Structures are given as C-alpha cells and as structure tokens.
Amino acid sequence: MRNLIALELKRNRLRPYHIATLICGVTMLGFQYLMAAIPYMDPTEPDAELFSQYPFLMGITCLVCMAMFSILSAVMASRFVVEEYSGKRAILLLSYPISREKVLCSKLVLVFAYTVGAMLLCGAVIQAMFFLTESLFPLCSDQLTIEVILQSLGFLLCCSVLSGLLGVVSLWLGFHKKSVSMTIVASVVLATIVCQIISAALTFLPIMGIVFGVTGIFAILAMQNLLRQVKNMEV
C-alpha cells in the first residue's frame, strides 16, 4: 500500500492542492475575524450576541471550512480516480499486475488522508492565531478557557473527518457516470445539506454524532461499491 501511495505521489503533483489549502486558510482566518466583528458593526442585529460566543463562532468557521475541503476532496478524487479510470488511462491502469482493489484503495486513502490532514492543519493554525490575538486584544465578550479550546479542537476534528467522508460519497456519485463535473456538483450539494443539518449541532451536540455516523456508513458503502465496480471493469 505504501509503495502504491508513493507511486501516486510521483504521478500526481500535490502542489495545486497545497496552494488551495493555503488560500482556504487565509480566507477562513479573515472570515472568522469578520464574524467576530459583527457585534461591533451592527449592534442592533438580533443574533449579534451569538457571534461574540466562542463555541458558536468556532462552529460556524469549522462548518464553512468543512464545506470548502469536502469540495477540494471531490476535486482531488476526480483527478486521482475518475479521470484515471476513464478512456485510455483505464486500459493502462487495469492492466497493472497488481490487485485492482489495492490500486483503488491507495488512491482513496491518499485523497481521504490528505483532505483530513490538510483541514486539521489549516483549522488548527487558524484557531491558534485567533485564540492568541483574543488573549491579547479580545473581540468576543465570551471568556476564553481551556474547555472552549478543547471543544473547538474536537469539533474541528469531527468536521475534518466529515470532509473526507463527504469526498468519498461524492466520488461514488460521480464515478458512476465517469463525470468530473458531477463529482464536484455532488460535493457542493452534500456539503450544503450537511452544513445545514450540523448547524443545529452548535446547540444540540447529539446531532453531530448522528450525522457523523450516517455519513460514515454511506462512505463505507460507497467505497465497497467503488471497489466492486473497479473489480468488474473490463479492459
């Protein structure tokens, strides 16, 4: 598996995805400060008080970040899987003297691990910078505690794994039609739906567990179906 992943890294450059991750990080950092400044820009806003609370603010940031990285995961999966198993490339790929399932698994593991790792790193840096400035020049009226920081990191971890799982489900939907555009559109639709549902988890945490479990089940079923499709593909 390691050799196959190393081969994938040699065949496909990750630099564009590194740049995309950096852009996402800068964008989300600006977004977070903008959300924190809402109570100062419009004090008459009925929900302005919510944006001065760390759990709500970090939750909104993580959800938007999850949507961005689930789309990035779909773009990456389209390049590593959908395009590779389309046309003449599929003939070469399926003729390798290696188990088809192992080849596909190496691609899925790479895409999933990169998505989760990139969002975790990006989110952790954003939170560290924001909490550091808050300890010096606070924008929020809420009290910054260790419990708040740990809760934010936990929510970030869940959202990071969810972004990778959504990427797998989006890939499955797009792979059926061998369509890159359908893979990306599916990720946008799924991310929108999941973000709308999880937004309720900011005040009712069990919803997060339910969504996490359901998405995980769908991702496992999607991966099994993808492996079955690749195994039965004709050269």
Disulfide bonds with the S-S distance in Angstrom:
none
